[in-house]
Amino acid sequence: MLSVILRVPLLRLARIIGAGLLAAAVLGGCSVLRLTYGQAPELAYWWLDGYVDIQDSQAARVRESVAAWFRWHRATQLPEYAAQLARLRRELAEPVTPAQACRWWGEVRGHMDTAFERAVPSMAEFVVSMSPQQLKHLEQRYAKAITEARRDFLQADREERRRASVKRVVERAESLYGRLDDEQRLRVADLAAQSPFDPERWIAERAQIHQEIVAALSRVIAGRGTPDEAQAVLRSLAARVKQSPRPAHREYQQRLVEHNCAFAARIHNLTTPEQRLHAQNKLAGWEADLRVIAGNGGAASPAPGSL
């Protein structure tokens, strides 16, 4: 599970929302998850507006498309998320392997891909309605995102950069397991120092993806492409986001995935029985909340230690 919470653009909105349910719970617990999901269609609309400056003539259609996506998501995806959390909760009672951590992340990626695919037709309709001015707005928003990433991940002082990295990892681990002791924090810092993650490389790849997205959408808009043509472009770009066409970067991505799976397993295996129980109880709360949101009438499994 840690591999999921340890870790950007218009094309991935549906994926972000699908995985973001877990993030909302991590940040504030069950009541926040319910509140966040209830407000999600409005939040998603304004998130999109921040990227593409939705025009009055587009607003009603975009709002309905977002609302329809969430109706589908609530009915079909949330029960699957809850079932996955139930399986994960049981596994977290024991030590885990890197293969298990990779399997968990693979399942989440599968959910994200499903969520994205569902959104493609509506996204394509919007793309063909975009103006050059909106594309320029998107380009400017991407530039801002790169500036923010440089600020957060590329501090000039190497030691400051290292401390910020360790702080992020510790905070995410503690959001699931509860407070780590000093020895665990030192071990996490040692493990984080072994990561192949290269922020400069990551930001450069992200900037390249942004350029490719803008160029591809520009061709669709300039050529007055059809929704079907826009769908093909969106799927192609999504595949590009998921896996670089450059062999050297694909090899780097694979090394990073393998490290993160091992890293997640090793951190879990450092935890005490009490910390694992904390994680299980937290997952049980998320599971219960997702079932309530989905409105499927299913009773959530009791939290470990709650009987």
N, C-alpha and C positions, 0 to 999 in steps of 0.2 A: 504493500500500500504506500509506503514511503516513496517509492519510485514514482508514483502518480502525483503525490502532493508536492514533490520536489520540483517539479517542473510545473505578423501576427494579426492580422489584416482582415479585410472584408471577406475574403474567401473562406476564412476559418470561423466565422461567427457561429455557425451551427455547432461546430466542434467545440468551441469555447463554452457555449451554453451547456452542452451535454456534460462536459467534464466539470464545468464551473459549479454545478450543484454541490459537488464534493467540496470544492474550495469554499463555497459559502458556509457550509457546515463547519469546516475547519476553522473559519474565522470567528464563528460566534455560536455554534451549537444549533440545536434543533429549531428553536423559535426563530432564529435568524434564517435558517434554511427555508422554513415555511413562508416567512415574510418575503424573502428574496424571490422565491419562485412565484409567489402571487403577484409581485411587481415586475417579473421578468419581461413580459411583452413590452411594457412601457420603457423599461431600462434598455432593452434590445433596440427599440426604435430610436432612442436618443443616442445610443452607442453608434448606430448606423449613421444617424444624422451628423454626428461629429466627424465621421470619415468622409461622407459624400454630400453633405449639405442638401438634404431632401427638400425638394421644391413643393409648393402648395399643390400643384397639379399631380404630384406623385404620392402625397402623404396618405390619402385614404387607402389607396391600393397597397402601399407598403404596410400600413397598420393592419389591414385585414390579412395580408400574407403572413406577417409575424404572428398574429393571433391564431391563425389556422395551424401554423407550424407548432405552436405551443399546445394546441388542443391535441394534435397527433402525438406530440412528445409526452404529454401527461398520461395519455391513455395507453400508449404502447411501450414507451421506453422506461418510465419510472419503475414499473414493476420489475423489469429486468435488472435495473440498477439495484433495487432492494434485494433481489435474489442473489446478485453478485456480492453485495455487502454481507449477506448472511453466510455465504461460503467463505468469504475472506475472514470474517470474524472467527469462525471455527479454526481456520488455519493459523491465526495469529496466537493461539494458545500455546503453540509449540515453536521450536526453532524453525527457520525457513531457509530455503536454498535460493541461490541466484536464479535458478530456472523457475522457481515459483514466482519470484518477483517479476521476471520477464513475462511470465504467463499473465499475471494480473495486469501489467501494462498493456499487453497485447489485447486483452479483453476490453480494456477501456478504449484503446485505439479503434477497436471494432465498433463500439458504440458511437464514437465520434464520427467515424466514416459513414455510418448509417444516418446519423443526424444531418451530416453535411449533404448527403445524396438527396435526402428528403427536401432540402432547401433549394437545390439547384434550379428547378423550373422557375420558382418565383424570383430567385436571384437573377436568372437570365432575362426575365421580363424587365426587371429593373435596369439591368445593364444596357439593354437596347434603347431605353428611354433616357439614358444619361446624356448630359450636355458636355461639351469640351470644358466648360467652366467647372462642372462638378468633378471631372477627371483631374483638373488642376488642383481642386480642393483636396482630393484624395492624395495627390502627389505631395502636397504641402503637409498633410497630416502624417504621411509616412516619414517625411524628413524630420518632423517633430519627434516621432517615435524613435528614430535612430539617435537623435540628440539625447533623448531621455535614457536610452540604453547605454550610451557612452558615459553619461553621468553616473549611472547606477553600477556599471560593471567595469569601467575602465578608469578608475581613479589613478591619478598620476603617480601617487606614492604606492609602491608595490605592497608594502606592509598594510597600508590602509585597505587596499584591494583584497588582500588575504583575509583581514579581519571582517570585512563586509561579507565575503563569501561564507566564512565560517558562521557568522551571525545568521545569515539566511538559512543555512542548513539546520542549525540548532533550533531556531524558531519553528521551522516546519516540523522537525522531529518532535519537539515539545508540544506542538498543537495536537499531535496524535497520542503520544505516550505520557504526557505530563512532564514535569520538570526533570531534567537530567542532572545527575550529580557532577561534581568537578571532574572526577576521573572519566566519566562518560564524555563530558565535553572535550577533554583533552584528546580522547580517542577519536571523537568525531573530527576534531581539527586535523589530526594525523591522517585520517582517511580522506578528508577533503583535499589535503595537499597532494594526494596521489591522483587526483582526477585529471583526465586528459582534456577536460573542458578548456577551450581557448576562447576567451571573450572577444578578442579582436577578430578571430576567424568567424565566430558566430555572428557578430555584428556585420561583418563584410558580406557574409552569405545572405543575411536578412536584407541588407540594402540591395543586393543583386536581385533577390526575389521581388522586392518592391518595384524595381525598375522593370522587370519582366512583366509584372502584373499590369503596370501602367501602360507599357507598350502594347500588350495584347488587347487590353480593353480599348485603347486608342484606335487600334485597327478595326475592332468591332463597331465602335461608334462612328468612325469616319466612313466605313463601308456600309453603314446602315444595315448591319447584319441582322439576321432573323433570330428569334429566341432559340431555335434549335442550334444555330451556329454558335450562339453565345453559351449555350449549355456545354457544347463540346470544348469551347475555350476554357470555361470554368473548371471542367473536369481535368483538362490537361494541366492547368495551372495548379490545381489541388495536388495532382500527382507530383508536380515539380516541387511544391512546398514539402511534401512528405519525403521525397527522396531526390537528392541532387543528381543531375545528369553527369556530373564530373566524378570519375572513379576515385580520385584522391579524397574528395569530400565524402563520398559514400563510405569509404573505408574508415574515415575519421568518425562519421556518424555511428557506424557499427561498433567501433571501439568505445565510443561514449555510452551507447546503450548497454553494452556488456558491463562496463564499469559501473554504471548506475544501478543495474540489477544486483551486482555483487555488493555494491555500497549499501543499498537498501536492506539486503539480507543481513549484512554484517552489523548494521546499526540495530536492526530488530533483535539480533542475537546477543547484543550487549545489554538489552533491557532486562529488568528484574520481573519476577512474576506479577508484582503489583503494577508495574508500568504496562505490562501486556494486558492485565485486566482493565486498566484505564482505557487502553486502546479498544479493547473488545466492547466495553460499555459505550464508548463514543460511537463506534460503528453501529451498535444496536440502536442507539438513539437516531442516527441518520437513517437506518433501515426503517424504523418505525415511522419517521417523518415522511419518507418517500412513499410509504404505503398509504399514509393519510392523504398526502397530496394527490396521489394517483386515484384515490377514492375507490379502490378495488374491493373494499370490505374485508380484506384479509387481515387477520390478527398478526401483529409482529411477534417474532420470537422474543421471549424474555431476555433481558440483559444478563450476562454472566454475573453471578453473585447477587442477583436481585431477588432470588427466591428465599 
